[in-house]
Amino acid sequence: MKGVAGATGSCYLTGMTNHAGQRLFIGLPGRELDAVARGLLDTVQPAGVVLFARNIEDTRQLRTLTGQLHARRIRIAIDQE
């Protein structure tokens, strides 16, 4: 593992989290890209998100959500059961 000379522990861990996050697809907590979801995406910086039934209300809402995710250049997967 590489560390940054003079970096504090939290700075070092944040770099590790971002690197690991770029390999993950994560779930979002709700149906919109609110402050909590944006904070999660900014912190983890995932490769993409998986949308579940909890994230989908109707076509209009889904178009809005996926448009916001595409604007952030985030890959989208959907859980189908």
N, C-alpha and C positions, 0 to 999 in steps of 0.2 A: 504494500500500500504506500502511496505517496502522500506525504503531508506537505503543508505549506509552511516554510520557515517563518517562525514568529506567529503562526496562527493560533488562535485560542481553540480550546476543545470544541466549543459549539460551532465555530467556523469550519473546523475539520470535519465534524460530523455532518454538517449541512452539505458539504461537498460530497460526502459518501452517500447521503440520502438521495441527492439529486442524481448521482451516477446510477445508483441501484434503481431509482424510480423510472429512469429512462428505459428500463427493460420490462416494466410492468404495465398491465392493463388494470385499471381500478374501476370500482363502481362509484357512482355519484349518489349522494344522500337523498336527493329529491327530484322534482320535475322541472326545475329551472336552474340556471347558472347564477345562483345568488352569491352573496359574499362568502358564505361557508364553502360552497363548491369551488369558487374561484380561488379561495385561499388554499384549498386542498390541491388543486391543480398547480398553483404557483409553488407550493412547498414540495410536492412529490415529483412534479414534472414527469408524468407518466408517458409511456409510449402511446397509450390510448386509453379509452374508457369502454366499459361494457355497460350497455343499457339493459335494465331489467324492467319488469312490469311496473315496479314502483316509480320508474322514471317517465312513464308514458301515460298521458291522459287522453289525447286525441291527436288527429293529424296536424292541426295548426300548431299545437304546443310542441309536438315532435319536430316539426320543421324549424321552429324557432330555436329549440335546443340544439339540434344538429347543425344549424347555421352558425350558432355561437361557437360550437366546438370546432367546426371547420375553419372559422375565422382565426382560431388559435392554432390551427394546423395540427389538430389532435385526431388520431385515428379513432374510428367508432366501430364497435362490435355490438351485436345484440344477442342476448340470451334467449334461446328458443326452446320451449318445453311444451 
